Amino acid sequence: MNGNEAAISASTDTVGQSAATGLLMPVRIPVYLSGMVLLCFGIVLNTKTGLGVAAINSVPYCVS
C-alpha cells in the first residue's frame, strides 16, 4: 500500500463514508429544512393564487 492508499483508507470508516460527512451534517440539515420550507411556500402560493397545481406539485399538494 502506498502513501495515498493509506491516507484514503485512514480517512474512511467501515461503510466507506468519509469522516468529513459527519462534520457536514450540522450544515446539511438546516439547508434541507430551509429548502423544504421554500418548496412548501411555493406550493401554497401557487394554489392560493389560482394558478393550479402542476404535475410535480400534485403529491405535496395532496399531502398538505
N, C-alpha and C positions, 0 to 999 in steps of 0.2 A: 504494500500500500504506500503510495507516495504522499507527499505533504498535502496536496489538495484533497485527496480522498479522505485522509484522516480529519481534515478540517470539516468536510461535509458530513462525515459520519458523526463527528462530535457535536455538530450543531443540530442534529435531528434526534427525535426521540424514537420510541419503538414503533409507532404507527407512521413514521415518515414525515410528520409535520415539523416545520422548523420551530425553534424556540421563540422566534420573533412573533409568531402568530398569537401566542398567549399575551404578549405585550401590547399588541394592537387591538385586542378585544375591547378595552375600555373606550377606544375611539370608534370602533365599528358599530357598537350598539347604539349610541346616540345618532350616528349618521343614518342607520337603518330606521330608527324610530322617527326621525325628522322626515325621512323620505315617505314613510307610511302616512304621516300627518298631512304632508303636501299632497299625496295621492288622494286621500280622503277629502281634503278641501276641494280639489279639482272635481271629484265626482259629485259632491254636494252642489258646488257652484254650477256645474253643467246641468244637473237635473232641476235645480230651483229656477234657473233662467228659462226653462222650457226648451232647451236645445235638444233634449232627448238623451238617450243612452247609447253610446257606441258599443259595438260588439266586444271590445276589450274591457269595457267597464261594466258589462252586464253581471258578471259574477260578484264583484264587490258591491254593486248596487243591490242585488238580491240579498246579500248577507247583511247589509246595513238596513 
